[in-house]
């Protein structure tokens, strides 16, 4: 059974930084496309960033230049480095594994940006 466990969320002042982590178990991690999504109150879940097995990355326009997604295949973990945070980044952040089009989700971690 594939499990994803996020960590690293919390309260941060506007302009600050956070690093989210997502540890994956139960899969051949190096074969998985991994991604971070987020869902703000009253809004739909949206893709924030993704990283392929070849480490190619893709970002939502709203986070380009501020967020960086990375993966460590030796640790079965992905990361989301978030800089220059604003109140618009406040959301629950979810890690997702994409295997042949089928998504598996983590439980989510709350990120709250205050000014």
Buried (B, 14 or more C-beta within 10 A) or exposed (E): EBEBBBBBBEEBEBEEEBBBBBBBEEBEBEEBBBBBBBBBEEEEBEBBBBBBEEEEBBBBEEBEEBBBBBBEBEEBBBBBBBBEBEEEBBBBBBBBBBBEEEEBBBEBBEBBBEE
